[in-house]
Amino acid sequence: MLVVNRFRVAEDAAVGFRADLEAAHGLLAGRPGYLDGHVGRNVDDPELWVLTTRWESVGAYRRALSSYDVKVGAVPLLSRALDEPSAFEAVLPGEPVNTADPRVT
């Protein structure tokens, strides 16, 4: 599972934001199920930043967000992300993809 959080940050706030984003990434990286991730900045628009993380499963990501350290140290920053979908499934050659079918209980 891939998570993409994008942020719009004024250039004069970039140094502090970068430090905060790297700290949030570090907290997420310490959680079970984290596979890898990166902090990035758009090459054409320096006010656009991204945090991408890859997880073993959606459950691992949700549990990471529920941990105390992440709630306190990362979620406030993550809540500043652009309001857009952020969780993506990996689409592998020949593998089925998720469907939008409602769950039956």
Biopython code that builds the backbone (N, CA, C, O; Angstrom):
import numpy as np
from Bio.PDB.StructureBuilder import StructureBuilder

atoms = [
    (1, "MET", "N", (0.833, -1.161, 0.000)),
    (1, "MET", "CA", (0.000, 0.000, 0.000)),
    (1, "MET", "C", (0.887, 1.237, 0.000)),
    (1, "MET", "O", (1.893, 1.294, 0.707)),
    (2, "LEU", "N", (0.505, 2.215, -0.794)),
    (2, "LEU", "CA", (1.280, 3.448, -0.956)),
    (2, "LEU", "C", (0.450, 4.616, -0.454)),
    (2, "LEU", "O", (-0.732, 4.730, -0.778)),
    (3, "VAL", "N", (1.070, 5.487, 0.338)),
    (3, "VAL", "CA", (0.396, 6.688, 0.837)),
    (3, "VAL", "C", (1.147, 7.903, 0.301)),
    (3, "VAL", "O", (2.366, 8.002, 0.434)),
    (4, "VAL", "N", (0.404, 8.825, -0.306)),
    (4, "VAL", "CA", (0.986, 10.035, -0.883)),
    (4, "VAL", "C", (0.301, 11.239, -0.227)),
    (4, "VAL", "O", (-0.886, 11.482, -0.444)),
    (5, "ASN", "N", (1.058, 11.983, 0.572)),
    (5, "ASN", "CA", (0.551, 13.210, 1.199)),
    (5, "ASN", "C", (1.261, 14.390, 0.563)),
    (5, "ASN", "O", (2.487, 14.488, 0.612)),
    (6, "ARG", "N", (0.477, 15.298, -0.045)),
    (6, "ARG", "CA", (1.062, 16.483, -0.666)),
    (6, "ARG", "C", (0.728, 17.704, 0.174)),
    (6, "ARG", "O", (-0.340, 17.780, 0.783)),
    (7, "PHE", "N", (1.649, 18.658, 0.201)),
    (7, "PHE", "CA", (1.515, 19.858, 1.016)),
    (7, "PHE", "C", (1.882, 21.083, 0.192)),
    (7, "PHE", "O", (2.811, 21.044, -0.615)),
    (8, "ARG", "N", (1.153, 22.160, 0.398)),
    (8, "ARG", "CA", (1.501, 23.451, -0.203)),
    (8, "ARG", "C", (2.053, 24.313, 0.925)),
    (8, "ARG", "O", (1.365, 24.575, 1.911)),
    (9, "VAL", "N", (3.326, 24.759, 0.771)),
    (9, "VAL", "CA", (4.031, 25.487, 1.834)),
    (9, "VAL", "C", (4.719, 26.698, 1.220)),
    (9, "VAL", "O", (5.450, 26.570, 0.237)),
    (10, "ALA", "N", (4.488, 27.863, 1.794)),
    (10, "ALA", "CA", (5.162, 29.080, 1.321)),
    (10, "ALA", "C", (6.669, 28.900, 1.422)),
    (10, "ALA", "O", (7.169, 28.276, 2.359)),
    (11, "GLU", "N", (7.387, 29.448, 0.455)),
    (11, "GLU", "CA", (8.850, 29.273, 0.425)),
    (11, "GLU", "C", (9.525, 29.780, 1.689)),
    (11, "GLU", "O", (10.524, 29.204, 2.119)),
    (12, "ASP", "N", (9.007, 30.843, 2.296)),
    (12, "ASP", "CA", (9.643, 31.365, 3.507)),
    (12, "ASP", "C", (9.435, 30.462, 4.724)),
    (12, "ASP", "O", (10.069, 30.668, 5.758)),
    (13, "ALA", "N", (8.555, 29.466, 4.613)),
    (13, "ALA", "CA", (8.329, 28.520, 5.703)),
    (13, "ALA", "C", (8.952, 27.147, 5.411)),
    (13, "ALA", "O", (8.783, 26.210, 6.191)),
    (14, "ALA", "N", (9.667, 27.033, 4.294)),
    (14, "ALA", "CA", (10.153, 25.729, 3.831)),
    (14, "ALA", "C", (11.142, 25.076, 4.788)),
    (14, "ALA", "O", (11.073, 23.863, 4.986)),
    (15, "VAL", "N", (12.049, 25.824, 5.384)),
    (15, "VAL", "CA", (13.073, 25.231, 6.252)),
    (15, "VAL", "C", (12.420, 24.566, 7.459)),
    (15, "VAL", "O", (12.718, 23.412, 7.765)),
    (16, "GLY", "N", (11.543, 25.274, 8.137)),
    (16, "GLY", "CA", (10.860, 24.695, 9.292)),
    (16, "GLY", "C", (9.946, 23.550, 8.912)),
    (16, "GLY", "O", (9.868, 22.543, 9.616)),
    (17, "PHE", "N", (9.251, 23.707, 7.789)),
    (17, "PHE", "CA", (8.354, 22.647, 7.338)),
    (17, "PHE", "C", (9.142, 21.380, 7.025)),
    (17, "PHE", "O", (8.732, 20.281, 7.398)),
    (18, "ARG", "N", (10.266, 21.535, 6.343)),
    (18, "ARG", "CA", (11.075, 20.364, 6.002)),
    (18, "ARG", "C", (11.479, 19.609, 7.260)),
    (18, "ARG", "O", (11.386, 18.382, 7.302)),
    (19, "ALA", "N", (11.919, 20.315, 8.267)),
    (19, "ALA", "CA", (12.315, 19.665, 9.522)),
    (19, "ALA", "C", (11.129, 18.932, 10.151)),
    (19, "ALA", "O", (11.271, 17.802, 10.619)),
    (20, "ASP", "N", (9.971, 19.572, 10.162)),
    (20, "ASP", "CA", (8.774, 18.941, 10.727)),
    (20, "ASP", "C", (8.365, 17.715, 9.916)),
    (20, "ASP", "O", (7.989, 16.690, 10.484)),
    (21, "LEU", "N", (8.437, 17.818, 8.590)),
    (21, "LEU", "CA", (8.054, 16.702, 7.727)),
    (21, "LEU", "C", (9.018, 15.525, 7.901)),
    (21, "LEU", "O", (8.589, 14.372, 7.944)),
    (22, "GLU", "N", (10.306, 15.813, 8.000)),
    (22, "GLU", "CA", (11.282, 14.751, 8.231)),
    (22, "GLU", "C", (11.064, 14.081, 9.585)),
    (22, "GLU", "O", (11.223, 12.866, 9.710)),
    (23, "ALA", "N", (10.701, 14.865, 10.595)),
    (23, "ALA", "CA", (10.416, 14.294, 11.916)),
    (23, "ALA", "C", (9.180, 13.404, 11.864)),
    (23, "ALA", "O", (9.177, 12.314, 12.436)),
    (24, "ALA", "N", (8.129, 13.859, 11.179)),
    (24, "ALA", "CA", (6.910, 13.055, 11.038)),
    (24, "ALA", "C", (7.224, 11.759, 10.293)),
    (24, "ALA", "O", (6.750, 10.688, 10.669)),
    (25, "HIS", "N", (8.022, 11.866, 9.243)),
    (25, "HIS", "CA", (8.415, 10.666, 8.491)),
    (25, "HIS", "C", (9.168, 9.697, 9.399)),
    (25, "HIS", "O", (8.937, 8.489, 9.342)),
    (26, "GLY", "N", (10.056, 10.210, 10.225)),
    (26, "GLY", "CA", (10.795, 9.364, 11.145)),
    (26, "GLY", "C", (9.891, 8.615, 12.109)),
    (26, "GLY", "O", (10.128, 7.444, 12.404)),
    (27, "LEU", "N", (8.862, 9.283, 12.598)),
    (27, "LEU", "CA", (7.915, 8.621, 13.502)),
    (27, "LEU", "C", (7.165, 7.509, 12.777)),
    (27, "LEU", "O", (7.002, 6.413, 13.314)),
    (28, "LEU", "N", (6.711, 7.789, 11.563)),
    (28, "LEU", "CA", (6.010, 6.763, 10.789)),
    (28, "LEU", "C", (6.935, 5.594, 10.475)),
    (28, "LEU", "O", (6.524, 4.435, 10.534)),
    (29, "ALA", "N", (8.189, 5.904, 10.141)),
    (29, "ALA", "CA", (9.153, 4.862, 9.778)),
    (29, "ALA", "C", (9.432, 3.902, 10.923)),
    (29, "ALA", "O", (9.853, 2.767, 10.696)),
    (30, "GLY", "N", (9.204, 4.341, 12.129)),
    (30, "GLY", "CA", (9.444, 3.497, 13.286)),
    (30, "GLY", "C", (8.306, 2.556, 13.623)),
    (30, "GLY", "O", (8.415, 1.779, 14.571)),
    (31, "ARG", "N", (7.239, 2.605, 12.886)),
    (31, "ARG", "CA", (6.061, 1.790, 13.194)),
    (31, "ARG", "C", (6.107, 0.448, 12.465)),
    (31, "ARG", "O", (6.640, 0.359, 11.359)),
    (32, "PRO", "N", (5.546, -0.600, 13.083)),
    (32, "PRO", "CA", (5.486, -1.904, 12.414)),
    (32, "PRO", "C", (4.704, -1.804, 11.097)),
    (32, "PRO", "O", (3.687, -1.115, 11.018)),
    (33, "GLY", "N", (5.185, -2.486, 10.090)),
    (33, "GLY", "CA", (4.512, -2.504, 8.797)),
    (33, "GLY", "C", (5.019, -1.475, 7.810)),
    (33, "GLY", "O", (4.680, -1.528, 6.628)),
    (34, "TYR", "N", (5.833, -0.531, 8.286)),
    (34, "TYR", "CA", (6.419, 0.472, 7.393)),
    (34, "TYR", "C", (7.466, -0.215, 6.526)),
    (34, "TYR", "O", (8.294, -0.971, 7.034)),
    (35, "LEU", "N", (7.433, 0.043, 5.223)),
    (35, "LEU", "CA", (8.410, -0.549, 4.312)),
    (35, "LEU", "C", (9.452, 0.461, 3.851)),
    (35, "LEU", "O", (10.650, 0.192, 3.941)),
    (36, "ASP", "N", (9.022, 1.605, 3.366)),
    (36, "ASP", "CA", (9.948, 2.672, 2.990)),
    (36, "ASP", "C", (9.167, 3.945, 2.712)),
    (36, "ASP", "O", (7.937, 3.945, 2.675)),
    (37, "GLY", "N", (9.909, 5.031, 2.517)),
    (37, "GLY", "CA", (9.251, 6.298, 2.241)),
    (37, "GLY", "C", (10.265, 7.376, 1.925)),
    (37, "GLY", "O", (11.470, 7.203, 2.108)),
    (38, "HIS", "N", (9.744, 8.500, 1.443)),
    (38, "HIS", "CA", (10.608, 9.602, 1.029)),
    (38, "HIS", "C", (9.903, 10.938, 1.233)),
    (38, "HIS", "O", (8.679, 11.035, 1.147)),
    (39, "VAL", "N", (10.696, 11.951, 1.502)),
    (39, "VAL", "CA", (10.242, 13.337, 1.492)),
    (39, "VAL", "C", (10.709, 13.925, 0.167)),
    (39, "VAL", "O", (11.846, 13.699, -0.246)),
    (40, "GLY", "N", (9.839, 14.677, -0.501)),
    (40, "GLY", "CA", (10.230, 15.271, -1.769)),
    (40, "GLY", "C", (9.661, 16.671, -1.935)),
    (40, "GLY", "O", (8.746, 17.089, -1.225)),
    (41, "ARG", "N", (10.237, 17.376, -2.899)),
    (41, "ARG", "CA", (9.795, 18.728, -3.224)),
    (41, "ARG", "C", (9.686, 18.824, -4.741)),
    (41, "ARG", "O", (10.565, 18.341, -5.456)),
    (42, "ASN", "N", (8.640, 19.429, -5.228)),
    (42, "ASN", "CA", (8.400, 19.514, -6.658)),
    (42, "ASN", "C", (9.478, 20.343, -7.336)),
    (42, "ASN", "O", (9.853, 21.408, -6.846)),
    (43, "VAL", "N", (9.975, 19.850, -8.467)),
    (43, "VAL", "CA", (11.068, 20.542, -9.153)),
    (43, "VAL", "C", (10.601, 21.798, -9.886)),
    (43, "VAL", "O", (11.405, 22.696, -10.135)),
    (44, "ASP", "N", (9.323, 21.876, -10.232)),
    (44, "ASP", "CA", (8.798, 23.041, -10.949)),
    (44, "ASP", "C", (8.080, 24.033, -10.042)),
    (44, "ASP", "O", (7.986, 25.218, -10.361)),
    (45, "ASP", "N", (7.581, 23.552, -8.923)),
    (45, "ASP", "CA", (6.830, 24.389, -7.989)),
    (45, "ASP", "C", (7.393, 24.156, -6.592)),
    (45, "ASP", "O", (6.956, 23.225, -5.915)),
    (46, "PRO", "N", (8.340, 24.962, -6.137)),
    (46, "PRO", "CA", (9.012, 24.714, -4.860)),
    (46, "PRO", "C", (8.107, 24.838, -3.634)),
    (46, "PRO", "O", (8.535, 24.523, -2.524)),
    (47, "GLU", "N", (6.889, 25.284, -3.811)),
    (47, "GLU", "CA", (5.964, 25.335, -2.678)),
    (47, "GLU", "C", (5.210, 24.020, -2.491)),
    (47, "GLU", "O", (4.455, 23.880, -1.529)),
    (48, "LEU", "N", (5.396, 23.066, -3.381)),
    (48, "LEU", "CA", (4.691, 21.787, -3.319)),
    (48, "LEU", "C", (5.634, 20.702, -2.803)),
    (48, "LEU", "O", (6.653, 20.402, -3.424)),
    (49, "TRP", "N", (5.280, 20.121, -1.663)),
    (49, "TRP", "CA", (6.064, 19.076, -1.002)),
    (49, "TRP", "C", (5.264, 17.778, -0.990)),
    (49, "TRP", "O", (4.042, 17.792, -1.131)),
    (50, "VAL", "N", (5.963, 16.655, -0.819)),
    (50, "VAL", "CA", (5.293, 15.360, -0.760)),
    (50, "VAL", "C", (5.985, 14.462, 0.268)),
    (50, "VAL", "O", (7.205, 14.495, 0.436)),
    (51, "LEU", "N", (5.177, 13.677, 0.934)),
    (51, "LEU", "CA", (5.666, 12.582, 1.769)),
    (51, "LEU", "C", (5.037, 11.320, 1.217)),
    (51, "LEU", "O", (3.813, 11.188, 1.218)),
    (52, "THR", "N", (5.849, 10.394, 0.749)),
    (52, "THR", "CA", (5.336, 9.108, 0.290)),
    (52, "THR", "C", (5.832, 8.034, 1.245)),
    (52, "THR", "O", (6.998, 8.024, 1.638)),
    (53, "THR", "N", (4.943, 7.145, 1.607)),
    (53, "THR", "CA", (5.310, 6.011, 2.449)),
    (53, "THR", "C", (4.695, 4.757, 1.859)),
    (53, "THR", "O", (3.644, 4.804, 1.219)),
    (54, "ARG", "N", (5.365, 3.633, 2.084)),
    (54, "ARG", "CA", (4.865, 2.351, 1.610)),
    (54, "ARG", "C", (4.719, 1.429, 2.814)),
    (54, "ARG", "O", (5.593, 1.371, 3.679)),
    (55, "TRP", "N", (3.602, 0.709, 2.855)),
    (55, "TRP", "CA", (3.222, -0.108, 4.007)),
    (55, "TRP", "C", (2.902, -1.526, 3.588)),
    (55, "TRP", "O", (2.538, -1.781, 2.440)),
    (56, "GLU", "N", (3.039, -2.455, 4.534)),
    (56, "GLU", "CA", (2.682, -3.854, 4.266)),
    (56, "GLU", "C", (1.203, -3.996, 3.938)),
    (56, "GLU", "O", (0.823, -4.822, 3.108)),
    (57, "SER", "N", (0.364, -3.186, 4.593)),
    (57, "SER", "CA", (-1.086, -3.292, 4.400)),
    (57, "SER", "C", (-1.741, -2.001, 4.864)),
    (57, "SER", "O", (-1.126, -1.178, 5.543)),
    (58, "VAL", "N", (-2.994, -1.844, 4.485)),
    (58, "VAL", "CA", (-3.739, -0.677, 4.938)),
    (58, "VAL", "C", (-3.894, -0.719, 6.462)),
    (58, "VAL", "O", (-3.892, 0.322, 7.119)),
    (59, "GLY", "N", (-4.027, -1.917, 7.015)),
    (59, "GLY", "CA", (-4.148, -2.055, 8.467)),
    (59, "GLY", "C", (-2.908, -1.571, 9.190)),
    (59, "GLY", "O", (-3.007, -0.917, 10.228)),
    (60, "ALA", "N", (-1.728, -1.889, 8.643)),
    (60, "ALA", "CA", (-0.472, -1.434, 9.258)),
    (60, "ALA", "C", (-0.418, 0.091, 9.265)),
    (60, "ALA", "O", (0.003, 0.696, 10.251)),
    (61, "TYR", "N", (-0.842, 0.709, 8.170)),
    (61, "TYR", "CA", (-0.844, 2.173, 8.101)),
    (61, "TYR", "C", (-1.822, 2.760, 9.112)),
    (61, "TYR", "O", (-1.485, 3.708, 9.822)),
    (62, "ARG", "N", (-3.005, 2.217, 9.183)),
    (62, "ARG", "CA", (-4.001, 2.738, 10.133)),
    (62, "ARG", "C", (-3.547, 2.559, 11.574)),
    (62, "ARG", "O", (-3.756, 3.441, 12.406)),
    (63, "ARG", "N", (-2.927, 1.424, 11.871)),
    (63, "ARG", "CA", (-2.399, 1.223, 13.236)),
    (63, "ARG", "C", (-1.285, 2.221, 13.534)),
    (63, "ARG", "O", (-1.173, 2.716, 14.656)),
    (64, "ALA", "N", (-0.462, 2.515, 12.530)),
    (64, "ALA", "CA", (0.605, 3.502, 12.731)),
    (64, "ALA", "C", (0.010, 4.859, 13.085)),
    (64, "ALA", "O", (0.499, 5.531, 13.993)),
    (65, "LEU", "N", (-1.039, 5.267, 12.378)),
    (65, "LEU", "CA", (-1.680, 6.551, 12.664)),
    (65, "LEU", "C", (-2.324, 6.573, 14.042)),
    (65, "LEU", "O", (-2.497, 7.638, 14.635)),
    (66, "SER", "N", (-2.679, 5.395, 14.552)),
    (66, "SER", "CA", (-3.331, 5.312, 15.863)),
    (66, "SER", "C", (-2.351, 5.302, 17.025)),
    (66, "SER", "O", (-2.764, 5.451, 18.175)),
    (67, "SER", "N", (-1.068, 5.131, 16.753)),
    (67, "SER", "CA", (-0.098, 5.075, 17.848)),
    (67, "SER", "C", (0.036, 6.455, 18.494)),
    (67, "SER", "O", (-0.103, 7.481, 17.829)),
    (68, "TYR", "N", (0.306, 6.459, 19.785)),
    (68, "TYR", "CA", (0.386, 7.717, 20.527)),
    (68, "TYR", "C", (1.430, 8.660, 19.952)),
    (68, "TYR", "O", (1.151, 9.840, 19.739)),
    (69, "ASP", "N", (2.643, 8.145, 19.695)),
    (69, "ASP", "CA", (3.726, 9.002, 19.201)),
    (69, "ASP", "C", (3.367, 9.654, 17.872)),
    (69, "ASP", "O", (3.656, 10.831, 17.657)),
    (70, "VAL", "N", (2.741, 8.895, 16.983)),
    (70, "VAL", "CA", (2.364, 9.440, 15.683)),
    (70, "VAL", "C", (1.217, 10.433, 15.830)),
    (70, "VAL", "O", (1.209, 11.475, 15.175)),
    (71, "LYS", "N", (0.249, 10.114, 16.686)),
    (71, "LYS", "CA", (-0.862, 11.058, 16.910)),
    (71, "LYS", "C", (-0.350, 12.408, 17.390)),
    (71, "LYS", "O", (-0.839, 13.452, 16.958)),
    (72, "VAL", "N", (0.628, 12.388, 18.277)),
    (72, "VAL", "CA", (1.150, 13.627, 18.853)),
    (72, "VAL", "C", (2.156, 14.308, 17.932)),
    (72, "VAL", "O", (2.122, 15.528, 17.771)),
    (73, "GLY", "N", (3.057, 13.523, 17.324)),
    (73, "GLY", "CA", (4.173, 14.107, 16.600)),
    (73, "GLY", "C", (4.040, 14.206, 15.100)),
    (73, "GLY", "O", (4.805, 14.937, 14.469)),
    (74, "ALA", "N", (3.080, 13.485, 14.493)),
    (74, "ALA", "CA", (2.971, 13.501, 13.033)),
    (74, "ALA", "C", (1.591, 13.901, 12.527)),
    (74, "ALA", "O", (1.484, 14.604, 11.521)),
    (75, "VAL", "N", (0.547, 13.471, 13.198)),
    (75, "VAL", "CA", (-0.809, 13.739, 12.696)),
    (75, "VAL", "C", (-1.099, 15.235, 12.568)),
    (75, "VAL", "O", (-1.740, 15.627, 11.592)),
    (76, "PRO", "N", (-0.666, 16.092, 13.496)),
    (76, "PRO", "CA", (-0.922, 17.522, 13.287)),
    (76, "PRO", "C", (-0.335, 18.041, 11.965)),
    (76, "PRO", "O", (-0.964, 18.850, 11.283)),
    (77, "LEU", "N", (0.854, 17.584, 11.610)),
    (77, "LEU", "CA", (1.438, 17.990, 10.335)),
    (77, "LEU", "C", (0.700, 17.331, 9.172)),
    (77, "LEU", "O", (0.407, 17.992, 8.176)),
    (78, "LEU", "N", (0.397, 16.038, 9.284)),
    (78, "LEU", "CA", (-0.302, 15.337, 8.211)),
    (78, "LEU", "C", (-1.676, 15.945, 7.937)),
    (78, "LEU", "O", (-2.175, 15.879, 6.813)),
    (79, "SER", "N", (-2.284, 16.534, 8.960)),
    (79, "SER", "CA", (-3.597, 17.156, 8.763)),
    (79, "SER", "C", (-3.509, 18.406, 7.891)),
    (79, "SER", "O", (-4.537, 18.920, 7.452)),
    (80, "ARG", "N", (-2.307, 18.901, 7.637)),
    (80, "ARG", "CA", (-2.107, 20.064, 6.757)),
    (80, "ARG", "C", (-1.982, 19.658, 5.287)),
    (80, "ARG", "O", (-1.838, 20.517, 4.417)),
    (81, "ALA", "N", (-2.036, 18.364, 5.010)),
    (81, "ALA", "CA", (-1.920, 17.886, 3.626)),
    (81, "ALA", "C", (-3.088, 18.399, 2.790)),
    (81, "ALA", "O", (-4.165, 18.691, 3.309)),
    (82, "LEU", "N", (-2.851, 18.502, 1.492)),
    (82, "LEU", "CA", (-3.924, 18.893, 0.574)),
    (82, "LEU", "C", (-5.073, 17.906, 0.707)),
    (82, "LEU", "O", (-4.858, 16.709, 0.894)),
    (83, "ASP", "N", (-6.284, 18.412, 0.609)),
    (83, "ASP", "CA", (-7.479, 17.584, 0.774)),
    (83, "ASP", "C", (-7.726, 16.792, -0.507)),
    (83, "ASP", "O", (-8.445, 17.233, -1.404)),
    (84, "GLU", "N", (-7.117, 15.622, -0.568)),
    (84, "GLU", "CA", (-7.254, 14.742, -1.719)),
    (84, "GLU", "C", (-6.979, 13.321, -1.261)),
    (84, "GLU", "O", (-6.348, 13.123, -0.223)),
    (85, "PRO", "N", (-7.440, 12.323, -2.016)),
    (85, "PRO", "CA", (-7.155, 10.938, -1.618)),
    (85, "PRO", "C", (-5.659, 10.706, -1.501)),
    (85, "PRO", "O", (-4.876, 11.230, -2.293)),
    (86, "SER", "N", (-5.266, 9.913, -0.505)),
    (86, "SER", "CA", (-3.838, 9.717, -0.268)),
    (86, "SER", "C", (-3.419, 8.251, -0.242)),
    (86, "SER", "O", (-2.226, 7.965, -0.345)),
    (87, "ALA", "N", (-4.346, 7.323, -0.110)),
    (87, "ALA", "CA", (-4.003, 5.905, -0.013)),
    (87, "ALA", "C", (-4.232, 5.223, -1.364)),
    (87, "ALA", "O", (-5.296, 5.349, -1.969)),
    (88, "PHE", "N", (-3.215, 4.504, -1.814)),
    (88, "PHE", "CA", (-3.259, 3.838, -3.110)),
    (88, "PHE", "C", (-2.816, 2.389, -2.955)),
    (88, "PHE", "O", (-1.932, 2.077, -2.157)),
    (89, "GLU", "N", (-3.441, 1.518, -3.725)),
    (89, "GLU", "CA", (-2.983, 0.140, -3.757)),
    (89, "GLU", "C", (-1.949, -0.009, -4.863)),
    (89, "GLU", "O", (-1.992, 0.693, -5.873)),
    (90, "ALA", "N", (-1.030, -0.926, -4.658)),
    (90, "ALA", "CA", (-0.070, -1.244, -5.715)),
    (90, "ALA", "C", (-0.795, -2.059, -6.781)),
    (90, "ALA", "O", (-1.532, -2.992, -6.461)),
    (91, "VAL", "N", (-0.588, -1.709, -8.026)),
    (91, "VAL", "CA", (-1.189, -2.442, -9.139)),
    (91, "VAL", "C", (-0.062, -3.200, -9.830)),
    (91, "VAL", "O", (0.796, -2.610, -10.486)),
    (92, "LEU", "N", (-0.082, -4.503, -9.670)),
    (92, "LEU", "CA", (0.970, -5.351, -10.211)),
    (92, "LEU", "C", (0.485, -6.041, -11.483)),
    (92, "LEU", "O", (-0.706, -6.330, -11.605)),
    (93, "PRO", "N", (1.372, -6.308, -12.422)),
    (93, "PRO", "CA", (0.967, -6.945, -13.675)),
    (93, "PRO", "C", (0.203, -8.246, -13.427)),
    (93, "PRO", "O", (0.676, -9.134, -12.717)),
    (94, "GLY", "N", (-0.980, -8.341, -14.022)),
    (94, "GLY", "CA", (-1.770, -9.559, -13.930)),
    (94, "GLY", "C", (-2.511, -9.759, -12.631)),
    (94, "GLY", "O", (-3.291, -10.704, -12.515)),
    (95, "GLU", "N", (-2.300, -8.911, -11.657)),
    (95, "GLU", "CA", (-2.972, -9.057, -10.356)),
    (95, "GLU", "C", (-4.318, -8.329, -10.375)),
    (95, "GLU", "O", (-4.451, -7.293, -11.026)),
    (96, "PRO", "N", (-5.319, -8.867, -9.663)),
    (96, "PRO", "CA", (-6.596, -8.141, -9.587)),
    (96, "PRO", "C", (-6.443, -6.859, -8.778)),
    (96, "PRO", "O", (-5.561, -6.754, -7.926)),
    (97, "VAL", "N", (-7.304, -5.891, -9.050)),
    (97, "VAL", "CA", (-7.294, -4.644, -8.298)),
    (97, "VAL", "C", (-8.532, -4.579, -7.412)),
    (97, "VAL", "O", (-9.504, -5.303, -7.628)),
    (98, "ASN", "N", (-8.483, -3.717, -6.432)),
    (98, "ASN", "CA", (-9.597, -3.506, -5.533)),
    (98, "ASN", "C", (-10.813, -3.032, -6.307)),
    (98, "ASN", "O", (-10.667, -2.338, -7.313)),
    (99, "THR", "N", (-11.999, -3.390, -5.864)),
    (99, "THR", "CA", (-13.218, -2.924, -6.513)),
    (99, "THR", "C", (-14.003, -2.063, -5.544)),
    (99, "THR", "O", (-13.769, -2.102, -4.336)),
    (100, "ALA", "N", (-14.919, -1.298, -6.065)),
    (100, "ALA", "CA", (-15.728, -0.395, -5.239)),
    (100, "ALA", "C", (-17.027, -1.067, -4.779)),
    (100, "ALA", "O", (-18.004, -0.379, -4.486)),
    (101, "ASP", "N", (-17.046, -2.397, -4.712)),
    (101, "ASP", "CA", (-18.234, -3.112, -4.271)),
    (101, "ASP", "C", (-18.459, -2.913, -2.781)),
    (101, "ASP", "O", (-17.506, -2.949, -2.003)),
    (102, "PRO", "N", (-19.713, -2.703, -2.370)),
    (102, "PRO", "CA", (-19.984, -2.557, -0.945)),
    (102, "PRO", "C", (-19.730, -3.890, -0.222)),
    (102, "PRO", "O", (-19.899, -4.964, -0.800)),
    (103, "ARG", "N", (-19.330, -3.801, 1.021)),
    (103, "ARG", "CA", (-19.091, -4.998, 1.820)),
    (103, "ARG", "C", (-20.410, -5.555, 2.327)),
    (103, "ARG", "O", (-21.325, -4.807, 2.672)),
    (104, "VAL", "N", (-20.495, -6.852, 2.366)),
    (104, "VAL", "CA", (-21.677, -7.526, 2.894)),
    (104, "VAL", "C", (-21.331, -8.030, 4.285)),
    (104, "VAL", "O", (-20.328, -8.715, 4.484)),
    (105, "THR", "N", (-22.183, -7.676, 5.246)),
    (105, "THR", "CA", (-21.904, -8.126, 6.615)),
    (105, "THR", "C", (-22.766, -9.277, 7.010)),
    (105, "THR", "O", (-22.657, -9.774, 8.131)),
]
sb = StructureBuilder()
sb.init_structure("model")
sb.init_model(0)
sb.init_chain("A")
sb.init_seg("    ")
for serial, (resi, resn, name, xyz) in enumerate(atoms, 1):
    if name == "N":
        sb.init_residue(resn, " ", resi, " ")
    sb.init_atom(name, np.array(xyz, "f"), 0.0, 1.0, " ", f" {name:<3s}", serial, name[0])
structure = sb.get_structure()
